[in-house]
Amino acid sequence: MTPAYVAEPSADRLANPLLRYLLATRPAFLSITLAGCLLGFATARHAGVALDPISAGVTLLLALLAHAGVNVLNDYYDHLNGSDPLNTERLYPYTGGSRFIQNGVMSPGQTRVYGLVLFAAVIMGGIWLVGQAGAGLFWIGLAGLTLGWAYSAPPLKLNSRGLGELSVCLGFLLVVVGADYVQRGAFAPLPWLAGMPYALLTTNILYINQFPDRHADLLAGKRHWVARLEPRRAALGYTLILLAAGAWLLLGVSVGWFTAMASLALLGLLPAVTAARALRRYADAPAHLVPAIRTTIAAALLHTLLLAGILMFAGAQA
């Protein structure tokens, strides 16, 4: 096993139930959902909508709970399919799941119930929010939860069928659209357009994380694209997704979807350029990919926060 960069969880260290249930959601990864919500609020503000802090706060909370529920249920189903127990090349805490089940912190049954409770909380809060924002939010929430569940749960198991990247891209795009919808009370093109680079960069987090997990996923029958392709060929997929994100942003500026200042958000893609180079070099030696994984996460966050700030500022000046 590759030496861990962070100590894996253990029942002894996580005797406090509040800490245990918090860390089971993999909270560090929830920051990407926070960024997506901020981008959605910014697209609404860019259109001249006065932001409501209460509905924005509830939106953010429910989005974080939904992402947490997806993470927990993914741990449960990856335990059932054997990919996490078989994973000896994981780079914790980035890949290989939370390790809560494998290390005896929580049982599979507890993990499943916890994930369902998180989903139930999202549904109950979402009913209230639909009443405030409009019926369109119901369909956004339903689609998001369905994609999150179907990503790893049978019978769909989207990631195992080569549809994981698409489901992640659509799911995180809906974060932006939903946050905008709550403020605007209607569908609009801008959150879809502005959210696409964010969704693509977030997809690359999933994509690069699959390289250390590749062998275990193959043994478990998970046939995502990183598993299907030879590693160095699969590495090209990361570059293509990154190029698509940058090209979309440039297209948006050139045709007037975004203000010219939005091109500054291209700076957020620079960390991912270094990650793409590292992935091409170490596709066959994923133990060296921790810095590239970190910069992939940084790129998604930096780009999204830059674009959100630019759109918010432009909206405030209008």
Residue pairs with C-beta under 8 A, 6 or more apart in sequence:
1 88
1 89
1 90
2 89
2 90
2 91
2 212
2 287
4 92
5 91
5 92
5 93
5 290
6 92
6 93
7 13
8 92
8 99
8 103
9 23
9 98
9 99
9 100
9 103
9 105
10 103
10 104
10 105
11 103
11 104
11 105
14 20
14 23
14 105
20 100
20 105
20 106
21 114
23 98
23 100
24 72
24 75
24 98
24 100
24 105
24 106
24 111
24 114
25 67
25 68
25 69
25 71
25 72
25 118
26 68
26 71
26 93
26 98
27 68
28 93
29 67
29 71
30 64
30 67
30 68
31 301
32 67
32 172
32 202
32 205
32 297
32 300
32 301
32 304
33 63
33 64
33 66
33 67
33 172
33 175
34 60
34 64
35 198
35 300
35 301
35 304
35 305
35 308
36 63
36 172
36 175
36 176
36 179
36 195
36 198
36 202
36 304
37 56
37 59
37 60
37 63
37 175
37 176
37 179
38 179
38 304
38 305
38 308
39 176
39 179
39 191
39 194
39 195
39 198
39 304
39 307
39 308
39 311
40 59
40 175
40 176
40 177
40 178
40 179
40 180
40 181
40 182
40 183
40 191
40 195
41 51
41 56
41 179
41 180
41 183
41 308
41 312
42 194
42 307
42 308
42 309
42 311
42 312
42 315
43 176
43 180
43 188
43 190
43 191
43 194
43 195
43 311
44 51
44 179
44 180
44 183
44 184
44 191
45 51
45 183
45 311
45 312
45 315
45 316
46 190
46 311
46 312
46 314
46 315
46 318
47 184
47 188
47 190
47 315
48 315
48 318
49 183
49 184
51 183
52 183
55 129
55 132
55 133
55 182
55 183
56 179
56 182
56 183
58 125
58 128
58 129
59 129
59 178
59 179
59 182
60 179
61 125
62 122
62 125
62 126
62 129
63 175
63 178
63 179
65 118
65 121
65 122
65 125
66 118
66 119
66 122
66 141
66 144
66 145
66 148
67 148
68 118
69 115
69 116
69 118
69 119
69 122
69 145
69 148
70 115
70 148
70 149
70 151
71 98
72 98
72 111
72 114
72 115
72 118
73 111
73 112
73 115
73 116
73 119
73 148
73 149
73 152
73 153
74 97
74 151
74 152
75 84
75 97
75 98
75 100
75 101
75 111
75 115
76 101
76 108
76 111
76 112
76 115
77 152
77 153
77 154
77 157
78 84
78 97
78 152
78 220
79 85
79 97
79 101
79 102
79 108
79 111
80 108
81 152
81 157
81 160
81 220
81 221
81 222
82 219
82 220
83 213
83 216
83 217
83 219
83 220
83 222
84 96
84 97
84 99
84 101
84 102
84 216
85 102
86 216
86 219
86 220
87 95
87 96
87 97
87 213
87 216
88 216
89 212
89 213
89 214
89 215
89 216
89 286
89 287
90 96
90 97
90 99
90 212
90 213
90 216
91 212
91 286
91 287
91 289
91 290
91 293
92 99
94 209
94 212
94 290
94 293
94 294
95 209
95 210
95 212
95 213
95 293
96 212
96 213
96 216
99 105
100 106
100 111
101 107
101 108
101 111
106 114
119 145
119 149
122 141
122 145
123 141
123 145
126 137
126 138
126 141
129 137
129 182
130 137
130 138
130 141
132 182
133 181
133 182
133 185
134 181
134 185
134 186
136 181
136 186
136 187
137 178
137 181
137 182
140 174
140 177
140 178
140 181
141 178
143 170
143 174
144 171
144 174
144 175
144 178
147 158
147 167
147 170
147 171
147 174
148 171
150 156
150 157
150 158
150 167
151 158
151 159
151 164
151 167
151 168
151 171
152 158
152 159
152 160
157 222
158 164
158 166
158 167
159 167
159 222
159 224
160 221
160 222
160 223
160 224
161 223
162 223
162 224
162 225
162 228
164 206
164 224
165 203
165 206
165 207
165 224
165 225
165 241
168 199
168 202
168 203
168 206
169 199
169 200
169 202
169 203
170 199
172 195
172 198
172 199
172 202
172 203
173 192
173 195
173 196
173 198
173 199
175 195
176 191
176 192
176 194
176 195
176 198
176 199
177 187
177 191
177 192
177 195
179 191
180 188
180 190
180 191
181 187
181 191
189 257
190 257
193 252
193 257
193 258
194 252
194 257
194 258
194 262
194 307
194 311
196 245
196 248
197 245
197 246
197 248
197 249
197 265
197 303
197 307
198 300
198 303
198 304
198 307
200 241
200 242
200 244
200 245
200 248
201 241
201 242
201 245
201 268
201 269
201 272
201 296
201 299
201 300
201 303
201 304
202 300
203 241
204 238
204 241
204 242
204 272
204 275
204 296
204 299
204 300
205 293
205 296
205 297
205 300
207 225
207 226
207 237
207 238
207 241
208 238
208 275
208 279
208 289
208 292
208 293
208 296
209 293
210 217
210 224
210 226
210 227
211 226
211 231
211 234
211 235
211 279
211 283
211 286
211 289
212 286
212 287
212 289
214 226
214 227
214 231
214 286
217 224
217 226
217 227
218 227
225 234
225 237
226 234
226 237
228 234
229 237
231 283
231 284
231 286
232 280
232 283
232 284
234 283
235 276
235 279
235 280
235 283
236 280
238 275
238 276
238 279
239 276
239 280
242 269
242 272
242 273
242 276
245 269
245 303
246 266
246 269
249 258
249 262
249 263
249 265
249 266
249 307
250 263
250 266
251 257
252 258
252 262
253 259
253 260
253 262
253 263
258 307
258 311
259 310
259 311
259 314
261 310
261 313
261 314
262 307
262 310
262 311
264 306
264 310
265 303
265 306
265 307
265 310
266 303
267 302
267 303
267 306
268 299
268 300
268 301
268 302
268 303
268 304
268 305
268 306
268 307
269 299
269 303
270 299
271 295
271 296
271 298
271 299
271 302
272 295
272 296
272 299
272 300
274 292
274 295
275 291
275 292
275 293
275 295
275 296
275 299
278 288
278 289
278 291
278 292
278 295
279 289
279 292
281 288
282 288
282 289
282 292
